[in-house]
Amino acid sequence: MSNPDTPPPPRVLIVDDDFTARLLEREALEQSGFTVVEASDGAEALAAVDRQPPDLMLLDVGMPGLDGFEVCRRLRRRWAASDLPVIMVTGMDDLASINLA
């Protein structure tokens, strides 16, 4: 039974087109007490934020369709998500992508 005075755990939205990456991130976050929601692409991520904004987003940079950079740009234009903390996740090793993130 949960205590009504205890706030719910923070919600994290994991956005990655790689199923294994999402699975590993989910496992680590849930073991640390976070509630996790997943999206496999940028369009799903934007829809998930519209339904219920998370407390934090882990956003893959390299995805087909809307890449992480474009998802982040669109989020920042939306009033409700303009202050959503976003952690860009990438396996890229080029400095330009890292700096852009």
N, C-alpha and C positions, 0 to 999 in steps of 0.2 A: 504494500500500500504506500503510495507516495504522499508526501507532506504537501498540502496546498500552499504553504508559504515558501516552498522551495521552487526557485525558478526552473523552467525546463532547460535541458541541456542545449548548448548552442547548436544550431543547424548549419551544416557545411554542405555546399553544393559542389560535387566533384564533376568536372566537365572534361572528358577525354574520350577520344574515339577508340582508344586501346582498352579492351575489356580487362586485360590483366593488370594494367596500371590502375584502373578504377578499383578493381578487387583489392589490390594491395593497399591502396590509399584508404579504402573503406575499412578494411580490417584494422589498420593502425589507428584510425580516428575513432572507430567504435570502441576499441579497447581502452581508449583514453576518455570515453564518456560522451563523445559527440553523437548527435543524430545526423545521419548522412542521407543525402538525396543525390541521385546520379543523373547525368545527362550524357548522351554519347555524341552529341554534336552541338554546334552553336545555336541552331534554331531551338532545339530542346532546352538548352540552357536559358535562353531568353524567355521561353514559355514558362519554365519552372520559376524564374524570378517573378514573372507576372502573377503566377498563382500564389506564391508565398515567398517573399524575399528571404534568402538565407542570412545568417549572421556573417558568413565568410564564404568565398568562392575560391576553389582551386581550379585554375583554368589552363588547360593545355594550349600551347601556342600553335602547334602544327596540327590542324585538323582540316579535312576536306570541307568544301562549302564555306561557311563562315569560320575563318581561323580565329584564334584566341584574341589577336589584336583587334579584329573587327567586332567581336563580341564585346570586348572591353569598351571600345569607342561607343557602341550603341547603348551599353549600360550607362555610361557617363552622361549621355544625352537625356536619359530618363530621370525625371525628378526623384522618384521613389528609390532608385538604385544609385543615385549619384554619389552617395557616401558608403556604398557597399565595399568592404575590404576585399580586394582581389589579389590572390597570389598567383602569378604566372608560373606555370610549370613547363619546362622544356628540356629536351635532351640535346638541343642545338648547342654547338660550341662556338658559333660565330658571334663576335662581340657586338655587331650591329643589332642582331635580334635580342641579345641580352639587354642592351641599353634601351632599345625600344620598349621592351617589356617593363 
